[in-house]
Amino acid sequence: MTGRWPHIIVHADMDAFYASVEQLDDPTLRGKPVLIGPRSQRGVVLTASYEARPFGVGSAMPMVQAMRLCPQALIVPPRFERYIQVSAQIMQVFDHFSPHVEPLSLDEAFIDMSGAEDLFGPPTVIGRKIKDAVKEATGLNVTVGLASTKHVAKIASALNKPDGLTVVEHEKACEWLAPLGVKRMWGVGPKMEARLHALGFKTIGDLARSDPRTLTLQLGQHGSHLHALANGLDPRQVESSRRERIVGSERTLESDVSSLEQIEIHLRRAADRVSARLRNKRLHARGIRVKLKTTSFQLHSRQARLDPATDLGEVLFRAARDLAAQMLTFGPFRLVGLAAFDLASVAADKQLDLFTEPPRQSKLETTLGQLNSKFGRDTLKRARDLRRNGTVMGPAPTLDFRTNLPPEVEPERDRSFEGEDPGWD
Ligand SMILES: [Mg+2]
């Protein structure tokens, strides 16, 4: 088995999305050529089912032309409300896998699965699980590509449709890209393709071997970008933009930490803050992620499922501690962060809570949170959190609070975030 990739990026793309939804909802359309689009003479095909594609029909083609090529095709007007509904189900499935999901359209998204191997398995297994989960939730097929960059993941999914699963090993990305035509590159349309061909670049490998300075002279800014992409380099991160996808807290430390005991102090604080914010928003988290930044600025992260979903600081803390323990060998660390993701409103989880939430813990944490928000952050603290300042020594019971402590000497370096978090690997 090859080594771990620096990042695991998934590109997931539903197959003939609108047509597949129509075939799902109306069994009489299954196995038949279906064109989604207006019946009007001037309309264009939005999606053609896979049964229609051998006739040379594709999206963006004038409907008149498509009907000439495939006269037996069934024309179905689009039902966007339904597609939006199914899209929400799909994105919800992706949310179960990672806090970082970047939708590109209703049926397509990047999912950052970096640091999730311990939870889900190696990249191939991750891809399989995402496909199975989408199928189970919607009855529809998704094609996925997995690679260590967005660019390669996007190309990988496009090459093998429908119902594909393509994994491009990190170390072999350049080799894999080299024989592909330049039009496969993300962002290269017909015009750029023609330009590249005119300059003698037929394959991605041709671009990779070219002199980047000459390429920049020939194509401007685009040149150096394409040269980097052709060489398997793509620093772009998966950018989740929807709000409330993630609630997190992180701290750049005054002095580096390496022992689990030291890290625990910061995880405890972050868990309490995240817990308070979840409670304020009446949200429960089903996923947790811990990130640690080393003194050489390398980011490491691990994530885990929370079952049942929770807003309890104690539960978040315990899960976070287990994740941090898996990364100790990378230390020492200069930053400790914790984030809750896959968030659902408490109302949706209420049934579950009645049977699973330890009521005393919840009540205590709620009271603690209310007091702290009324009288200022850190009015009440657990004794174990004070060890850093030498106030309390030795092991302390889990729930032991002190009141009216003097404000901390250490400058405030916490960062709280919700929704988009560009710093989270
Ligand atoms: Mg698609």
Residues whose N, C-alpha, C, O or C-beta is under 5 A from the ligand:
A	BS01	MG	D13 M14 D15 A16 F17 D107
